[in-house]
Amino acid sequence: MSSPNSEGTDSSPSQASVPESALETARRQLDRAAEHLEIDPNVVERLRYPTTVHEVTVPIERDDGTVEVYTGYRAQHDSVRGPYKGGLRYHPDVTRDECVGLSMWMTWKCAVMDLPFGGAKGGVAVNPKALSLDEKERLTRRFTQELRTTIGPMKDIPAPDMGTDPQTMAWVMDAYSMQEGETIPGVVTGKPPIIGGSKGRETAPGRSVAIIAREAIDYLSWDIEETTVAVQGFGSVGAPAARLLDSYGATVVAVSDVNGAIYDPDGLDTHDVPTHEEEPEAVLKYDAPETLSNEELLELDVDVLIPAAVGNVLTGENADSVRANLIVEGANGPTTSIADTIFADRGIPVVPDILANAGGVTVSYFEWLQDINRRAWSLERVHDELETEMIRAWETVQAEHESRGVPWRDAAYTVALSRIADAHEARGLWP
């Protein structure tokens, strides 16, 4: 097993070159997967485009009485396997193409997990940190009204994403329900449990990352108790992943937030390091032997690297400097196509986001089932069901990886694409 070592200063993730867009990445991954399958090229061409993209104007009154107008989007990619499913994000950089690319990833993610959903993604181009709580509520309720005919428990089911949270989903549910004249908890997932949310939903993406990392470690015949791990991003995905891997016996030597990373070659007490939710941007305040930049964390000599912060952090510029023996993607799209090729050439396996962090949409599916049946599950049942579904998906992708001799990402995409293509073939094309 490798021994970690590093040195450096502190900064935050950055790119010297223009990063690859989510849409470009999603289309390239689609084309790569199609090369491994005997599939109707017309189906592939259809999947390169969304079914529809809704662009709406969202005016709100600010606390000072002025009116500001924001732009919102909801991209719906494919619903051949069931209702659209995907997050709503509030971020200044939300764009139409970003939503389309992310909605494509949601289609693949739902298919690789064999969930009866298609992919969607949406959001508002706004800085949520610049809004008061009341302003954020007004924005959410008006955005919901603009999308009211677009979303629904059997049409399109949003969920929390960057800049949104369970409270945001509660406002969406309430606004939608008030207009429909009845309480409809199934219109969104990721709600507070008191109004129909599922226990275990917030930590589910990180939990699935840890489960898949554990399975990959076992597949490589490593001893998890001798395995070192670095996690970029100690938030809603990275923190649960790090803590669960810690409990499995792995040695988590580095974690980070937007300001930088902490590093201890003997292992950090991940349960003692505050998460972003517990204390925002507090990682560097923790007493650790060394501090590093986020870029330096990515280049640590560790066994497992988990990029769990933002996209496009593993690129053609730094891929040759990555010294991890296994990469498990916690964030959406952390690895560019060029970096993917470099890692394949170097023999570094990359377990893709559409498998590793699919715990979020999987527990969202559980929540949707609970809402439809009006019957809540215990946390223990949620964890047990998630474990079962993640291992089932891992084994399916593993079989594809071995039978075709392709990288893990290609294996996951071929599983997803074959299921989507079969559904399209069965349903046919509306004349």
Secondary structure as UniProt FT lines:
FT   HELIX           22..35
FT   HELIX           41..47
FT   STRAND          52..61
FT   TURN            63..64
FT   STRAND          67..78
FT   TURN            80..81
FT   STRAND          84..91
FT   TURN            92..93
FT   HELIX           96..112
FT   TURN            113..114
FT   STRAND          118..125
FT   HELIX           128..130
FT   HELIX           133..146
FT   TURN            147..150
FT   TURN            153..155
FT   STRAND          156..160
FT   TURN            162..163
FT   HELIX           166..180
FT   HELIX           185..187
FT   HELIX           193..195
FT   TURN            199..203
FT   HELIX           204..219
FT   TURN            220..221
FT   HELIX           224..226
FT   STRAND          228..232
FT   TURN            236..237
FT   HELIX           238..248
FT   STRAND          251..257
FT   TURN            258..259
FT   STRAND          260..263
FT   TURN            265..266
FT   TURN            270..272
FT   TURN            276..278
FT   TURN            280..281
FT   HELIX           283..285
FT   STRAND          290..292
FT   HELIX           294..298
FT   STRAND          304..307
FT   TURN            316..318
FT   HELIX           319..321
FT   STRAND          326..328
FT   HELIX           337..346
FT   STRAND          350..351
FT   HELIX           353..356
FT   TURN            357..358
FT   HELIX           359..373
FT   HELIX           379..404
FT   HELIX           408..427
//
